[in-house]
C-alpha cells in the first residue's frame, strides 16, 4: 500500500475515533497533509488540538499550542521547566521556541507499513489532553513568576509518582 493510501486510511480511522468520542472537529488539507482541527476544555485552560497526517514523513502528529506566549525575561527559566516536564513524560513532549516564546505540546505516531487502530488514535488524543491539562497552568504560572523552578519540579515529581 502506498503511503498516500496509508495516510488516507489513517485519516478515516482518526475521524471515526473522534466520531465515537463524540468530538466536534473540522477536516482540512494543508500543504499535502490531512488535518483535523478540534479543541478540548481542561480544568483550567482550553486546548486547541491540530492533528496532521503527513504522507511524506509517514507520521501522524498532534500539536497543541499553548494559549499564551512566554515573556522574554522568563524564556530561560521556561526552557528548564520544559526540560523537567519532558523528562517526566513517557509519551509526547513540549516544543519550545525561545526566540519567539512559542510553546506547544506534541505527540507523534509513525505509521510506515502499519495499520493504526482507532484505539491508538483515541489514546493519542487522551494522553495529549492529559499531559496538556497537567502542565499548561503550571507552565503559565512559571512564565508569570507565580511559581519557581523548585515548585515546578516538586509538582512534576508528585504528578508522576
Residue pairs with C-beta under 8 A, 6 or more apart in sequence:
1 9
3 55
3 56
3 58
3 112
4 55
6 55
6 58
6 111
6 112
6 113
6 114
7 34
7 53
7 54
7 55
7 58
7 111
8 34
9 115
10 53
10 60
10 111
10 116
11 34
11 36
11 53
13 116
13 117
13 118
13 121
14 36
14 51
14 53
14 60
14 121
15 25
15 27
15 36
16 118
17 118
17 119
17 121
17 122
17 125
18 25
18 36
18 38
18 121
18 125
20 118
20 122
21 122
21 125
23 38
23 40
23 125
24 38
25 36
25 37
25 38
26 36
26 37
26 38
27 34
27 35
27 36
28 35
28 36
28 37
29 35
30 52
32 54
32 55
32 56
33 52
33 53
33 54
33 55
34 52
34 53
34 55
35 50
35 51
35 52
35 53
36 50
36 51
36 52
37 48
37 49
37 50
37 51
38 48
38 49
38 51
39 46
39 47
39 48
39 49
40 46
40 47
40 49
40 129
41 47
42 129
42 132
42 133
42 136
43 133
43 137
44 133
44 136
44 137
45 66
45 67
45 136
45 137
45 140
46 67
47 64
47 67
47 129
47 132
47 133
47 136
48 64
48 65
48 67
49 62
49 63
49 64
49 125
49 128
49 129
50 62
50 63
50 64
51 60
51 61
51 62
51 63
51 124
51 125
52 60
52 61
52 63
53 59
53 60
53 111
54 60
54 61
58 110
58 111
58 112
59 108
59 109
59 110
59 111
60 108
60 109
60 110
60 111
60 116
60 121
60 124
61 106
61 107
61 108
61 109
62 105
62 106
62 107
62 124
62 125
62 128
63 95
63 104
63 105
63 106
64 104
64 105
64 106
64 128
64 132
65 102
65 103
65 104
66 103
66 104
66 105
66 136
66 139
66 140
67 136
68 103
68 140
68 143
69 100
69 101
69 102
69 103
70 78
70 96
70 98
70 101
70 102
70 103
70 143
71 101
71 143
71 144
72 101
74 142
74 143
74 144
74 145
75 98
75 101
76 98
77 142
77 143
77 149
78 96
78 98
78 103
78 139
78 142
78 143
79 96
79 98
80 149
81 138
81 139
81 142
81 149
81 152
82 94
82 96
82 103
82 139
84 149
84 152
84 153
84 156
85 94
85 135
85 139
85 156
86 93
86 94
88 156
88 157
88 159
88 160
89 131
89 160
91 107
91 127
91 131
92 105
92 106
92 107
92 127
92 128
92 131
93 105
93 106
93 107
94 103
94 104
94 105
94 106
94 135
94 139
95 103
95 104
95 105
95 106
96 102
96 103
97 103
103 139
105 128
105 131
105 132
105 135
107 124
107 127
107 128
109 116
109 120
109 124
134 159
138 147
138 152
138 155
138 156
141 147
141 152
142 148
142 149
142 152
147 155
